[in-house]
Amino acid sequence: MAQIGDNGNSKSLIQVRRLAKSYRRGNEELHVLQGIDLDIDQGDFVAFMGPSGSGKSTLLNLVGGLDVPSSGTVTVGGEEISSLSRARLTDWRARHVGFVFQLYNLLPVLSARRNVELPLLLTPLSRTRRREHVDTALSLVGLAFAFEVSPSLLGLGLAFALLMGLAGGVPPAIRAARLPLTAALRDL
């Protein structure tokens, strides 16, 4: 179960301790997150909700290894990622995180299969294993019929399903989505 505050659960998949993130805007320092403690167990489905500017995306970016904290720690699967170099963080992210971005980031010139396969090119998987992962991911989200279809020909709901396949292409520890879910789910 996800818990805010330090519950001391060393078995949590994700542990965030005393997390802070600040940005500079001109002469002003903007404190987006301050002193966050959070535990998320494996298998939990967690939604960060709040008004625009409340730090949801910042927290998601820190937990997913897209950014580094100003202070505090982020530990995922027993590995502290908050102190990794940029190169090691990139490698860790390729192996452990499946992202779905708000603006979808699907390439219309590539088929559904190639869009899902693209991030797998950063992994050591063979071509055969990549195809197996991609075909399984697309089948799991109900898009086995659309392997060679361009994402631009899919409606919003099917594009969202494709994105879930994209996030599932790698067997990640974390699947992170930053999008307005109500718009995507309405069309499913």
N, C-alpha and C positions, 0 to 999 in steps of 0.2 A: 504494500500500500504506500502511496506517496504521502510523505509527511513534511510539513514545513517545520523547521526547527531541528536541532541536533538531537536525534533519538538514539544515537550511539549504535545504530544497526550497521555493523561492519559487513553484513551480507547484502546490503542494498547494491543494485547494479550501478546506480548513480548516487554519488555523495558530493554535495556542495557544502563547503564550509567557509564562513566569514567572507563570502564572495562580494566583491565590490568592483564596479566598473565606472570610470569617469572618462569624459571626452572634453577636449578643449574646443571652444568656439570663440575665436578671437582671443580676448583677454579673460574670458569667462571660462570657468571650469564647471562642467555640467555633470553632476553626480546622478547617474542613471540607476545604479544598483548599490545598495549599502548594507553590508552585514547579512547577506542571505545564507541561511542554512536550509538544506533540502535533502531528503532521501527519497529515491524512487526505486522500488523493487523491480526485479525482472518480470516482464509480462504485464506491468501496469500500463494503462492507457491514461495519459495525463493531458489535460488541456489547461494552458495558461490563459486566463481571461482577464481583461481589464481595459481601461480606456487607452486611446492612442497616446503614445509617449510614456507609458507606465513601465516599460522595460521588458515586455514579453519577448520581443525579437532579440533583444540584447542577451537575455538569459538563454534563449534557444541557441543563439550563435556561440555562446560560451560553452554550453553543455555539449554542443555538436562539434566543437573544435574549429569553428570558423573565426573565432577571435580569442584573445587571451585576456584574463582579468587584470585589473589594476592591482588587486590584492585578493588574497584568499585562494582556495584550492577547488579544483573540479577533478574528481576521481571517477572513472568509468571502468567497470569490470576489474577493479583492483589496480588500475594504472592511473597515476596522477597525470592528467593531460595538460594541466595549467602551466607546467614548467617545461614542456617539450619545446624544442626548437621548431621554427616554422617548417623545416623540411620533414622532421619527424612527425609533426602534427598533421601535415598533408598526407603522409603515408598512413598514419593511424586513421584519419578520416576516411581514406579510400577503402580501408579494410573493415571499418566498424560502423559507418554512418550512412544512412540513406536519406537524402534530403528531398523534399518537395517544396519548391519555392512559390511564393504568392503569384508571381507573374508567369508561372508554369515553365518557362525556359525550355520548351520543346522546340526542336529544329524541324521546321516544316519540310525541308528538302530531304529529310531522312524518314524512313519507314518507322512504324511503331517499334519494330524489333531493333532497328539500329539505334533509335533514341534510348532504349533501355540498355542496349549493349555498350553504349558510349562510355559511361563511367567505369565499366568493367575493364576497359582497355588499360586502366591504371593499376590493375591488379595482376598478379602472376598467373591467373587462370589461362589455361590453353584455350584455343579457339573453340574446341569441342565443348569444354566445360562452360565457357561463356555462353554458348548457344543453349546448353542445357539449363543454366540459370535463367536466361532470358525467356525461354519457352515456358518454363515452369512458372515464372513470375507473371507472365502475360496470361497464362491459363488460369492461374489463381484469381485474377481480377476479372475474368470473363472476357478476355480479349484474344483468345486463341484464333478467332476468325480474322483478326485485324493485323496479323504479323507484318504484312507488306503494305498496309494502308498508311498514308500520310496523316500525321496528327491534325493537319488543317481540315481534314474531311470528317473528323470526329466531332460530335457535339460536346458541350461543356462537361456533361456527366461522364462520357466515355473518355474524354481527355483527362479528367480527374482519375478515372480508373487506370489509365495508362501511367499516370504519375505514381499511383500506388504500386504499379508493376515496376516502375523505374526505381522507386525506393526499395522494392523487394528484390531487385536484381542481384544485389550482394547480400549475403546473409549477415546483416548488420546487427550490432548490439542495440543501436538506436535508429528509429525511423522518425524523422522530424519533419513536420509540415508547417509551413508558415503561409497560410492562405485563409481567405474568408470562407469557412466551411459551409456556411448556410447557402451560399451561391452555388457551390459545387454539388452539395448533397441534394439540393432541390431538383436537379436534373437527373439524378440516378434512378 
